[in-house]
Amino acid sequence: MRNYRWYFLGICYLIHFSNALYCHQCGDGKSNGSCQEDLEGMMQDHVKHKKTRNSTDFKYRKSCKTTEQFCMIERIEINGVVVAYIRDCSDGVNFSINASRFLNLEAEKNSTTCSYVEGKFFACLSLCKTDLCNGPQGTSSSLRVMTMWWSIIIASIVLNLQTVL
């Protein structure tokens, strides 16, 4: 009888702690692609996710690996033209373009930073730590999206000013 108790407790532990993080996953290699523009599709996934996590009928939702504890958005530009836009899961260390500035983001605060990399790329990275936080969040999503983009715009202006001065 004792063995069954430990077995049952072990299964309960695994079920409780195996809740994976869910993130939006998509990518564009140009400006105005669906990963940037299909906020309605991501919003539908978010609403469906809140109702049931068991469904597999999602366009953008992905279950992250246990080593991936963050959701992220990467935006990479060359000469002001978007060459990559990625929403995905992240381990918080490895990104498409690695910049030292990216390693100190506080995902709990839904942080964003931008950097010129090797004088060629302008890259912005956003990290967050809750389900589907790298996309629209509901009725107030437009405010959050606007706040995120204002942060990116201000960061890019500051970085441009630093390179000019």
C-alpha positions as CSV (number, residue, x, y, z in Angstrom):
1,M,0.0,0.0,0.0
2,R,2.8,2.4,0.8
3,N,4.4,2.0,-2.6
4,Y,1.1,3.1,-4.3
5,R,1.0,6.3,-2.2
6,W,4.5,7.3,-3.3
7,Y,3.7,6.4,-6.9
8,F,0.5,8.5,-6.7
9,L,2.4,11.5,-5.1
10,G,5.1,11.2,-7.8
11,I,2.5,11.4,-10.6
12,C,0.7,14.4,-8.9
13,Y,4.1,16.1,-8.6
14,L,4.9,15.6,-12.3
15,I,1.4,16.8,-13.4
16,H,1.7,19.9,-11.2
17,F,5.1,20.9,-12.3
18,S,5.0,19.9,-15.9
19,N,2.8,22.8,-17.0
20,A,4.6,24.1,-20.0
21,L,4.8,27.7,-21.0
22,Y,2.8,28.5,-24.1
23,C,4.1,31.2,-26.5
24,H,3.1,32.5,-29.9
25,Q,5.3,31.1,-32.7
26,C,5.7,32.6,-36.1
27,G,8.3,34.3,-38.3
28,D,8.5,36.8,-41.1
29,G,11.4,37.6,-43.4
30,K,9.9,41.0,-44.5
31,S,7.9,43.9,-43.3
32,N,4.2,43.6,-42.8
33,G,4.1,39.8,-42.7
34,S,1.4,37.8,-40.8
35,C,3.6,37.4,-37.7
36,Q,3.5,41.2,-37.4
37,E,0.1,41.9,-38.7
38,D,-2.2,39.0,-37.8
39,L,-3.0,40.2,-34.3
40,E,-6.6,39.0,-34.7
41,G,-5.4,35.4,-35.3
42,M,-3.2,35.6,-32.3
43,M,-6.0,37.1,-30.3
44,Q,-8.3,34.2,-31.3
45,D,-5.6,31.7,-30.1
46,H,-5.3,33.6,-26.8
47,V,-9.1,33.5,-26.2
48,K,-9.2,29.8,-27.1
49,H,-6.2,29.1,-24.9
50,K,-8.0,30.7,-21.9
51,K,-11.0,28.4,-22.5
52,T,-9.1,25.2,-23.0
53,R,-5.5,24.3,-23.2
54,N,-6.2,20.8,-24.5
55,S,-7.2,21.8,-28.0
56,T,-4.7,21.4,-30.8
57,D,-6.5,23.8,-33.1
58,F,-4.2,26.8,-32.8
59,K,-2.7,28.8,-35.5
60,Y,0.2,30.4,-33.5
61,R,0.3,28.7,-30.1
62,K,3.3,26.5,-29.2
63,S,4.1,24.5,-26.1
64,C,7.6,25.4,-25.0
65,K,10.3,22.9,-23.9
66,T,11.0,22.8,-20.2
67,T,14.4,24.5,-20.9
68,E,12.5,27.5,-22.5
69,Q,11.1,29.6,-19.7
70,F,10.4,32.7,-21.7
71,C,8.4,34.0,-24.7
72,M,10.2,36.4,-27.0
73,I,9.8,38.7,-29.9
74,E,12.9,39.5,-32.1
75,R,12.9,42.2,-34.7
76,I,15.9,42.5,-36.9
77,E,16.4,45.4,-39.5
78,I,19.1,46.3,-42.0
79,N,19.0,49.9,-43.2
80,G,15.5,50.3,-41.7
81,V,14.1,47.3,-43.5
82,V,12.8,44.4,-41.5
83,V,14.7,41.2,-42.5
84,A,13.4,39.0,-39.6
85,Y,10.5,39.2,-37.2
86,I,10.2,36.2,-34.8
87,R,7.8,35.2,-32.0
88,D,8.8,32.0,-30.2
89,C,9.9,30.3,-26.9
90,S,13.3,31.2,-25.5
91,D,15.8,30.0,-23.0
92,G,16.7,33.7,-22.3
93,V,20.3,33.2,-23.5
94,N,20.4,32.2,-27.2
95,F,18.8,34.4,-29.8
96,S,19.1,34.8,-33.6
97,I,21.6,37.7,-33.1
98,N,23.5,37.7,-29.8
99,A,24.2,41.0,-28.3
100,S,25.5,41.5,-24.8
101,R,22.7,43.9,-24.2
102,F,20.2,41.1,-24.6
103,L,21.6,39.0,-21.7
104,N,20.4,41.3,-18.9
105,L,16.7,41.6,-19.7
106,E,14.2,41.1,-16.9
107,A,11.5,38.9,-18.4
108,E,9.3,39.3,-15.3
109,K,8.9,42.9,-16.3
110,N,8.1,42.2,-19.9
111,S,11.4,44.0,-21.0
112,T,12.4,45.2,-24.4
113,T,15.8,46.4,-25.6
114,C,17.4,47.3,-28.9
115,S,21.0,47.2,-30.1
116,Y,23.2,47.8,-33.2
117,V,25.1,44.6,-33.8
118,E,28.4,44.7,-35.6
119,G,27.4,48.0,-37.2
120,K,25.1,46.1,-39.6
121,F,22.0,45.0,-37.8
122,F,19.5,46.9,-35.7
123,A,17.9,44.2,-33.4
124,C,15.2,44.5,-30.8
125,L,14.3,41.8,-28.3
126,S,11.4,41.5,-26.0
127,L,11.2,38.9,-23.3
128,C,8.3,37.9,-21.0
129,K,7.3,35.0,-18.8
130,T,3.6,34.3,-19.0
131,D,1.5,32.3,-21.4
132,L,1.2,33.9,-24.8
133,C,2.7,37.2,-23.5
134,N,4.5,37.7,-26.8
135,G,1.2,38.6,-28.6
136,P,-2.0,40.4,-28.0
137,Q,-3.5,39.9,-24.5
138,G,-7.1,40.8,-24.7
139,T,-9.2,43.9,-24.7
140,S,-6.3,46.0,-23.5
141,S,-3.8,44.5,-25.9
142,S,-3.8,47.5,-28.2
143,L,-2.5,49.6,-25.3
144,R,0.2,47.0,-24.4
145,V,1.2,46.7,-28.0
146,M,1.4,50.5,-28.4
147,T,3.4,50.7,-25.2
148,M,5.9,48.1,-26.4
149,W,6.3,49.8,-29.8
150,W,6.8,53.2,-28.1
151,S,9.5,51.6,-26.0
152,I,11.2,50.2,-29.2
153,I,10.9,53.5,-31.0
154,I,12.3,55.5,-28.0
155,A,15.2,53.0,-27.6
156,S,16.0,53.2,-31.3
157,I,16.0,57.0,-31.2
158,V,18.4,57.0,-28.2
159,L,20.7,54.5,-29.9
160,N,20.7,56.5,-33.1
161,L,21.5,59.7,-31.1
162,Q,24.4,57.9,-29.4
163,T,25.9,56.8,-32.7
164,V,25.6,60.3,-34.2
165,L,27.1,62.0,-31.2
